[in-house]
Structures are given as structure tokens and as C-alpha cells.
Amino acid sequence: MPHAIIEYSKALEDQLLESAFMEDVHADLLSSGEFGEKDIKVRLRPVEHALVAGTLGNFVHITLYLLSGRSKEVKSQITGDLLNRLDLLDLPVQSLSVDARDIDRAVYSKVAYPKT
């Protein structure tokens, strides 16, 4: 944990990949001190078409899935740091956003490979 799912307008794909943005998100999450390096997963999910404020436009949205138990202050700090990282890219977008969602610890299941 966490899972960082980065949805973005497909038109931005080259810029996001060239900027090493996935690695930056990984580094930001690690530097928060809340997660171990091997626990962080980052995925890019392109979107072909999007309406932003009612018109076709570009966006980037990060959803963080976190195991429950962190305070709102901690989650706010992490999402704010990621939003600042996004803003530094100076992408041609109409919207940048980041959200954090809790995953219930009691029902989350996982197998990590290689098994030890």
C-alpha cells in the first residue's frame, strides 16, 4: 500500500512519460515516511476523451488507495504534495486533482512475489 492510480488525458502521455512522473510520485510517497518502498504501486491509466467543465479538455487526476487508519492531516499533506508535483510539470490542462481513499484493512488481501 498505497496504490496511486494516475488517470490522465491520452494527449499528455508523452509529457508524463518523459518527465519520469511515475518515479516522482513514487519518490514523493516514499519521502512522506508513511510507506515502505516495496509497498508503493504507481499506475498510469490513459483516458481517450474527457469533458472538463463541460468541454473537451486535458486533465490529470491521482487517486491514492491507502490502508485505513491515517489521519485527515496526513492524507491532506500527501495529496497536497502530489498536487504541487503535478503543478510543477506545467502541463496544458484544464484540471489537476488528487484524492485519497481508504481501503478497509479487515478485507484487503494481497500476495507479494517472490514469496518468501
C-alpha positions in Angstrom: 0.0 0.0 0.0 -0.5 2.6 -1.3 -1.8 2.3 -4.9 -1.5 5.5 -6.8 -3.7 5.4 -9.9 -3.0 8.3 -12.3 -5.7 9.0 -14.8 -4.8 11.5 -17.5 -5.8 12.7 -20.9 -4.0 10.5 -23.5 -2.8 13.7 -25.2 -0.4 14.2 -22.2 1.1 10.7 -22.4 4.4 11.7 -23.9 4.9 14.5 -21.4 4.1 12.4 -18.4 6.4 9.5 -19.5 9.3 11.8 -20.5 9.1 13.7 -17.2 9.6 10.4 -15.2 6.4 11.4 -13.4 5.7 7.9 -12.1 9.1 7.7 -10.4 8.5 11.2 -8.9 5.1 10.1 -7.5 6.9 7.0 -6.1 9.6 9.2 -4.5 7.1 11.6 -3.1 5.1 8.8 -1.4 8.3 7.3 0.0 9.5 10.6 1.3 6.2 11.0 3.2 7.6 8.5 5.7 4.2 6.7 5.7 5.1 3.8 3.3 7.9 1.4 2.6 9.5 1.5 -0.9 8.3 -2.0 -1.8 4.7 -1.2 -0.7 4.2 1.7 -3.2 2.5 0.9 -6.5 2.0 3.6 -9.2 -0.1 3.1 -12.4 -0.9 5.3 -15.3 -4.3 5.0 -16.8 -4.9 7.0 -20.1 -8.3 8.4 -20.9 -9.1 8.9 -24.6 -11.7 11.6 -24.2 -12.7 13.8 -21.3 -15.1 16.6 -20.6 -13.6 19.1 -18.2 -16.0 21.8 -17.1 -18.3 20.8 -19.9 -15.8 21.0 -22.8 -13.3 18.6 -24.3 -10.0 19.2 -22.3 -7.0 17.7 -20.7 -6.7 16.6 -17.1 -4.6 14.6 -14.6 -6.2 13.0 -11.5 -4.5 10.9 -9.0 -6.4 8.6 -6.7 -4.5 7.2 -3.8 -5.8 4.0 -2.2 -4.5 3.8 1.3 -5.0 1.3 4.1 -7.3 2.8 6.6 -6.1 4.5 9.8 -4.2 7.6 8.6 -5.4 11.0 9.9 -7.0 13.5 7.6 -4.0 15.8 8.2 -1.6 13.1 6.9 -3.7 12.4 3.9 -4.1 16.1 3.2 -0.3 16.6 3.3 0.3 13.7 0.9 -2.3 14.8 -1.6 -1.1 18.4 -1.4 2.5 17.3 -2.1 1.4 15.3 -5.1 -0.7 18.2 -6.4 2.3 20.5 -6.1 4.4 17.9 -8.0 1.7 17.9 -10.8 1.6 21.7 -11.0 5.4 21.9 -11.5 5.0 20.0 -14.7 3.2 22.9 -16.3 1.0 20.7 -18.4 -1.5 22.0 -20.9 -4.5 21.0 -18.7 -7.8 22.4 -17.5 -7.8 20.4 -14.3 -5.3 18.8 -11.8 -6.6 16.9 -8.8 -5.6 14.4 -6.2 -7.8 12.4 -3.8 -7.1 9.8 -1.1 -9.4 6.8 -0.4 -9.3 4.4 2.5 -9.2 0.7 2.0 -10.6 -1.4 4.8 -7.7 -3.2 6.5 -10.1 -6.0 7.5 -10.9 -7.0 3.9 -7.8 -6.1 1.9 -5.9 -9.2 0.7 -2.5 -9.4 -1.0 0.2 -11.8 -2.1 3.6 -10.3 -2.8 6.1 -12.0 -5.2 8.6 -13.5 -4.9 7.1 -15.4 -2.0 9.5 -15.7 0.9 
